[in-house]
Amino acid sequence: MTLEAASFSDAYAEAIEAYECDGVVCLRKAVSAEWLTVIEQGISDALSGGSADLDIVQIKGDTGRFSFSSQAWREVEPFRRFIFESPLPDLCWPFLRSQTLTLFYDFLLIKEAGSNSASTPWHQDQAYYPLQGRKIINCWTALDPIPLETALRFHRGSHADGTIYRAVNFADVEQNYKHARFERPVTPDIDHDSDAVILSAAMEPGDMLIWNGCTFHSAPGNTLNQRRAAFSINWTGDDVTYEDVPVLETYRDPSLKTGERIEGEKFPLVRPMVVTV
Ligand SMILES: O=C(O)CCC(=O)C(=O)O
């Protein structure tokens, strides 16, 4: 699934095809060193009180913590700059094959060295969202070298039929997720499915994974002696509508009704730009 960025313009169409076929693609050197510095400034701001929605978790027995924050762009200026002023929107937009590009939310995830237990179970992002539609992507930029031991894993092609499975509880997969929708099928046992093809790629800072909201993925904890951080942006396209169901506050906009397009103050339309005269 990896793609070297050497002849980027030729490879771009192939990357979109790979994304559509596999449900995930890795773009090498997608974010420049200058923009990575801006993101690091955002992390520093977020961790020093700039982001209200910041969780810092220390699991018993681990030496390192893991931290995560979503919708921080609303308060953290460097994140806002990266999302709205960098080449990022134009890089991501074609993957949606959409007339529009809407920012759903940003997500910062830092697994410190020794956050061994901070694993991420198999899940589909869209299982947690109050959204209907197929044009939903997660664009996940590595901020540190990420070797295969701590890399994300993807079940190739698992996005293809658009089935949304029941959301799992990240803290304990044996327990029900608090907003689980019991009418949905349970998450398949991918680790014991001999037909499942698992894609994974070691990454360098600035490499970006793009995956579909229905693609199953998981990740191990960080057993290494180095930080493993990523900043991801979740975008939606022109077929996506809101569904007024119980979800986490970060994904909710109480001003929206079921069936409405999700653009608004919380989920801004980024392309095409709205020009006011
Ligand atoms: O990097 C990880 O450990 C998990 C990331 C993830 O699953 C996500 O952002 O949806």
The ligand as an SDF file (V2000), in Angstrom:
LIG
                    3D

 10  9  0  0  0  0  0  0  0  0999 V2000
   -2.7600    5.4950   15.9510 O   0  0  0  0  0  0  0  0  0  0  0  0
   -3.4990    4.7880   16.6080 C   0  0  0  0  0  0  0  0  0  0  0  0
   -3.0890    4.1010   17.5080 O   0  0  0  0  0  0  0  0  0  0  0  0
   -4.9710    4.7450   16.3360 C   0  0  0  0  0  0  0  0  0  0  0  0
   -5.4560    5.7770   15.3770 C   0  0  0  0  0  0  0  0  0  0  0  0
   -6.8650    5.5170   14.9970 C   0  0  0  0  0  0  0  0  0  0  0  0
   -7.3610    4.4410   15.0840 O   0  0  0  0  0  0  0  0  0  0  0  0
   -7.6920    6.5940   14.4770 C   0  0  0  0  0  0  0  0  0  0  0  0
   -7.2460    7.7580   14.4490 O   0  0  0  0  0  0  0  0  0  0  0  0
   -8.8450    6.3040   14.0840 O   0  0  0  0  0  0  0  0  0  0  0  0
  1  2  2  0
  2  3  1  0
  2  4  1  0
  4  5  1  0
  5  6  1  0
  6  7  2  0
  6  8  1  0
  8  9  2  0
  8 10  1  0
M  END
$$$$
